[in-house]
Amino acid sequence: MFTDSIGVAEYHGRPLADHSSVKNGRPPGALLEPRPPLDAPTVAEAVAVISCWYEDKTEWGDRIGWIYGSVTEDVVTGYRMHNRGWRSVYCITKRDAFRGTAPINLTDRLHQVLRWATGSVEIFYSRNNAFLACRRLKFLQRIAYLNVGIYPFTSIFLVVYCFLPALCLFTGQFIVAGLSVPFLIYLLIITICLCLLSLLEVRWSGIGLEEWWRNEQFWLIGGTSAHLVAVIQGLLKVVAGVEIHFTLTSKSTAEDEEDIYADLYVVKWTSLFLMPLTIIIINIIAMVIGISRTLYEVIPQWNKLLGGLFFSFWVLAHMYPFMKGLMGRRGRIPTIVYVWAGLLAIIISLLWIVINPPNGVNLNSQGMQI
């Protein structure tokens, strides 16, 4: 009876093929056709298969079944299987093996990325990380799982890189002291390697350049928001024992039948927006200051200005979906954006006066003297 119920659960788990995008689903109008009644034991077994209750408090669930107790249980399950000596094979079936709904709202999507990143940080801080794993893991497996646990930490360097162009425009200095021939050769080699890696990713995954660019944009948005918060939360949990609580990702539901992406346009404010918003505002302010200073200089240094503007524009180009998502359907900027922009402008102005006071102004411990 248990094996018979698997087919029942699998069939009723398919989506209806009423839309052209659905493949290998139930025939259109399948819910309108009369079906033979199912007996209660078969239905109960089908529900158990779907819910995985049959693994609860069993030896199968503890040793062989799905691993629980982690926000990234899929990674932990594969990790434990490889630690026990199991070998895995990469397989893509013609028929979709798994299906699920993904959040299309920016806030829900970032919370989902936060949950994944936090699970990776927990794996890195645990005694089961790739460094301390058992000897059954091969070298390439250790590298792969090390990458799974360490990728959120790249957000620290990513945030620094996003602020570097603004710092160059504020100070009038380029990222490097001088553009020498060895530096240009090194930069050219790195650029060519990155382009080749991107080309290999596009060819291997079978996606277009537009989808690849959207993925690069969200990598920067998620890296400067969810990944950074995951690293901080992981440190707090290890050092201070602070437990982590998540906001569950709500699925996209349409407000009416004509707009199936209604939830896409809903702006839900979250603290994860603060760092990307800060990067955007500071880079915009830096571009304005850099252009103004160059125009009023006796000997304008256009090469440094153009270099800083290019890198700042490159950062803002990656942040464009984030800015578009903040405005929502009506294209209105939330009030908190104006408040945060004004606050950052005041802080930058005060810091600039302290670091580089105007001519004729002396700042000391007794106050300001002219």
C-alpha positions in Angstrom: 0.0 0.0 0.0 2.8 2.4 0.8 4.4 1.9 -2.7 1.0 2.3 -4.4 0.5 5.6 -2.6 3.7 7.1 -4.0 2.2 7.2 -7.5 -0.9 8.8 -6.2 1.1 11.5 -4.4 3.3 12.0 -7.4 0.4 12.5 -9.8 -1.5 14.9 -7.7 1.7 16.9 -7.0 1.9 17.9 -10.7 0.7 21.3 -11.7 -2.1 21.6 -14.3 -1.0 22.0 -17.8 -3.5 24.8 -18.5 -0.5 27.2 -19.1 1.9 26.7 -22.0 4.9 27.0 -19.6 3.9 23.8 -17.7 5.6 20.7 -18.9 4.8 17.1 -18.0 1.8 18.3 -15.9 -1.7 17.0 -15.5 -3.8 17.4 -18.7 -5.7 20.7 -19.0 -9.0 20.6 -17.1 -8.0 17.5 -15.1 -9.8 18.8 -12.1 -13.1 18.9 -14.0 -13.0 15.3 -15.0 -14.6 12.8 -12.6 -12.1 10.6 -10.8 -12.7 7.3 -9.2 -12.8 7.6 -5.4 -9.7 6.7 -3.4 -9.9 4.6 -0.2 -9.0 6.3 3.0 -5.8 4.2 3.7 -4.4 5.1 0.3 -5.0 8.8 0.9 -3.5 8.6 4.4 -0.4 6.9 3.0 -0.1 9.5 0.2 -0.3 12.3 2.7 2.4 10.6 4.8 4.7 10.4 1.7 4.2 14.1 0.9 4.7 15.3 4.4 7.7 12.9 5.3 6.1 12.1 8.6 7.1 8.5 8.1 10.7 9.5 8.9 9.8 11.1 12.3 11.4 9.2 15.3 12.6 6.3 13.2 16.0 4.8 12.5 15.5 5.6 8.9 14.9 9.2 9.6 18.0 9.4 11.9 20.5 7.6 9.8 19.3 7.2 6.2 16.5 9.7 5.5 16.5 13.4 5.1 18.6 15.4 7.6 16.8 18.0 9.7 17.8 20.7 12.2 19.4 23.0 9.7 18.1 25.8 7.5 20.0 24.3 4.6 19.1 20.7 5.1 19.8 19.7 1.5 23.4 20.6 1.8 23.8 18.9 5.2 22.1 15.8 3.8 24.5 15.5 0.9 27.5 16.5 3.2 26.7 13.6 5.6 26.2 11.1 2.8 29.6 12.0 1.3 31.2 11.8 4.8 29.9 8.2 5.0 31.6 7.3 1.7 28.6 7.6 -0.7 29.3 8.8 -4.2 27.0 11.2 -6.1 26.4 11.5 -9.9 25.3 14.8 -11.5 22.0 14.0 -13.3 19.6 16.1 -15.2 16.3 14.3 -16.1 14.2 15.1 -19.1 11.3 15.3 -16.8 11.6 17.8 -13.9 12.7 15.8 -10.8 11.7 18.6 -8.4 9.5 21.6 -8.6 8.7 24.5 -6.3 7.6 28.1 -6.2 10.1 30.8 -5.7 9.4 34.3 -4.2 9.4 37.0 -6.8 9.2 39.9 -4.3 12.6 41.5 -3.6 12.1 41.4 0.2 11.1 37.7 0.3 13.9 36.8 -2.1 16.5 38.4 0.1 15.2 36.7 3.2 15.4 33.4 1.3 19.0 34.2 0.3 19.7 35.1 4.0 18.4 31.7 5.1 20.7 29.9 2.7 23.7 32.0 3.5 23.1 31.6 7.3 23.0 27.8 6.8 26.3 27.9 5.0 27.9 30.0 7.8 26.6 27.5 10.4 28.3 24.7 8.4 31.6 26.7 8.3 31.5 27.4 12.1 30.5 23.8 13.0 32.9 20.9 13.7 31.7 19.4 10.5 33.2 22.0 8.2 35.4 21.0 5.3 38.6 21.5 7.2 37.6 19.1 10.0 35.6 16.6 8.0 36.4 12.9 8.0 39.0 11.3 5.7 36.5 9.8 3.3 36.0 13.2 1.6 38.2 13.6 -1.4 40.2 16.8 -2.1 37.8 18.2 -4.7 34.8 17.4 -2.4 36.5 19.4 0.4 37.0 22.3 -1.9 33.4 22.2 -3.0 32.0 22.1 0.5 34.5 24.7 1.6 33.1 27.0 -1.1 29.6 26.3 0.2 30.6 27.3 3.7 32.8 30.3 2.9 31.0 32.1 0.1 29.0 34.5 2.4 32.3 35.9 3.8 33.1 37.3 0.3 30.5 39.9 1.1 33.0 41.8 3.3 35.3 42.4 0.4 32.4 43.0 -1.9 31.2 45.9 0.3 34.7 47.4 0.4 34.9 47.2 -3.4 31.6 49.0 -3.8 32.7 51.9 -1.6 36.2 52.2 -3.2 34.9 54.2 -6.3 33.1 56.7 -4.0 36.2 57.1 -1.9 38.3 57.8 -5.0 35.8 60.5 -6.1 35.7 62.0 -2.6 39.5 62.3 -2.3 40.3 62.9 -5.9 42.8 60.0 -5.9 42.5 56.9 -8.2 42.2 53.4 -6.8 45.9 52.8 -7.4 48.8 55.3 -7.1 49.8 55.1 -10.7 48.9 53.2 -13.9 52.1 51.3 -14.8 52.5 48.8 -17.6 52.7 45.8 -15.2 49.5 46.8 -13.5 47.7 47.2 -16.8 48.9 43.8 -18.0 47.8 42.2 -14.7 44.4 43.9 -15.0 44.0 42.8 -18.6 44.8 39.1 -17.6 42.3 39.2 -14.8 39.6 40.7 -17.1 40.2 38.1 -19.8 40.0 35.3 -17.2 36.7 36.6 -15.8 35.2 37.0 -19.3 36.2 33.4 -20.2 34.7 32.1 -16.9 31.5 34.0 -17.6 31.4 32.5 -21.2 31.9 29.0 -19.8 29.1 29.5 -17.3 26.7 30.7 -20.1 27.6 27.8 -22.4 27.4 25.2 -19.6 24.1 26.3 -18.1 22.5 27.0 -21.5 21.2 30.5 -20.5 21.3 33.7 -22.4 23.5 36.7 -21.7 20.5 38.7 -20.3 19.8 36.0 -17.7 23.5 35.8 -16.9 23.6 39.6 -16.4 20.5 39.5 -14.1 22.2 36.8 -12.0 25.4 39.0 -11.7 23.2 41.9 -10.6 21.5 39.9 -7.9 24.8 38.4 -6.8 25.9 41.9 -5.9 22.6 42.9 -4.3 22.4 39.7 -2.2 26.2 39.8 -1.4 26.0 43.3 0.1 22.8 42.6 2.0 21.8 39.1 2.9 25.3 37.5 2.8 26.8 40.3 5.1 23.9 39.9 7.6 24.4 36.1 7.6 28.1 36.5 8.5 27.2 38.9 11.4 24.4 36.6 12.6 26.7 33.6 12.5 29.3 35.3 14.5 26.7 36.4 17.1 25.4 32.9 17.4 28.9 31.4 17.9 30.3 34.1 20.2 27.2 35.2 22.1 24.8 32.3 21.6 22.2 34.5 20.0 19.6 32.4 18.1 18.6 33.4 14.6 15.0 33.9 13.6 13.8 34.2 10.0 10.9 35.7 8.2 9.4 32.9 6.1 9.3 33.6 2.4 5.8 34.2 1.3 4.8 32.8 -2.1 3.6 35.0 -4.9 -0.1 35.3 -5.0 -2.0 37.3 -7.6 -4.4 40.1 -6.6 -6.4 39.4 -9.7 -6.4 37.0 -12.6 -5.0 39.6 -15.0 -1.7 40.2 -13.1 -0.1 37.0 -11.9 3.0 39.0 -10.8 1.1 41.4 -8.5 3.3 40.5 -5.5 6.4 41.6 -7.6 5.4 45.2 -7.2 4.8 45.3 -3.5 7.5 47.1 -1.6 8.1 45.5 1.8 10.8 47.3 3.8 13.4 45.3 5.6 16.7 46.1 7.3 18.4 44.1 4.6 17.9 47.2 2.3 20.2 49.4 4.4 23.6 48.4 3.1 22.6 48.4 -0.7 20.8 51.7 -0.2 23.8 53.2 1.5 26.1 52.1 -1.3 23.8 53.6 -3.9 23.4 57.0 -2.1 27.1 57.3 -1.3 28.1 56.6 -4.9 25.6 59.1 -6.3 26.8 61.8 -3.8 30.4 61.0 -4.7 29.8 61.3 -8.4 28.2 64.8 -7.8 31.1 65.9 -5.6 33.7 64.5 -8.0 32.2 66.3 -11.0 31.8 69.6 -9.1 35.4 69.5 -7.8 36.8 68.8 -11.2 34.9 71.6 -12.9 36.1 74.2 -10.4 39.7 73.0 -10.3 42.4 75.2 -11.9 43.9 72.2 -13.6 41.1 69.6 -13.9 42.2 66.0 -13.6 39.8 64.4 -16.0 41.5 61.0 -16.1 41.0 60.4 -12.4 37.4 61.7 -12.6 36.5 59.4 -15.5 38.1 56.4 -13.8 36.1 57.0 -10.6 32.9 57.7 -12.6 33.3 54.5 -14.6 33.6 52.3 -11.5 30.8 54.1 -9.6 28.6 53.7 -12.6 29.5 50.0 -12.8 28.4 49.6 -9.2 25.1 51.5 -9.8 24.5 49.4 -12.9 24.5 46.3 -10.8 22.2 47.9 -8.3 19.7 49.0 -10.9 17.2 46.1 -10.2 17.3 47.0 -6.5 16.5 50.7 -7.2 13.7 49.6 -9.5 12.3 47.2 -6.9 12.3 50.0 -4.3 10.0 52.2 -6.4 7.4 49.5 -6.9 4.6 49.6 -9.4 3.8 53.3 -9.1 7.5 54.4 -9.5 7.4 56.3 -6.2 10.5 56.4 -4.0 9.8 55.5 -0.4 10.1 58.3 2.2 12.8 56.4 4.1 15.0 56.6 1.1 14.9 60.5 1.2 15.5 60.4 5.0 18.4 58.0 4.7 19.9 60.0 1.8 19.7 63.3 3.8 21.2 61.7 6.8 24.1 60.3 4.9 24.7 63.6 3.1 24.9 65.4 6.5 27.3 62.8 7.9 29.6 63.0 4.8 29.6 66.8 4.9 30.5 66.9 8.5 33.3 64.3 8.0 34.6 66.2 5.0 34.8 69.4 7.1 36.6 67.7 9.9 39.1 65.8 7.5 39.6 68.6 5.0 38.4 71.9 6.5 38.0 74.9 4.2 40.8 77.5 3.9 40.8 79.9 6.8 39.1 77.6 9.2 40.9 75.9 12.1 39.3 73.1 14.0 40.7 72.3 17.4 39.6 71.0 20.8 38.5 74.5 21.9 36.1 74.9 19.0 36.2 76.3 15.5 38.2 79.5 14.9 38.2 81.6 11.7 
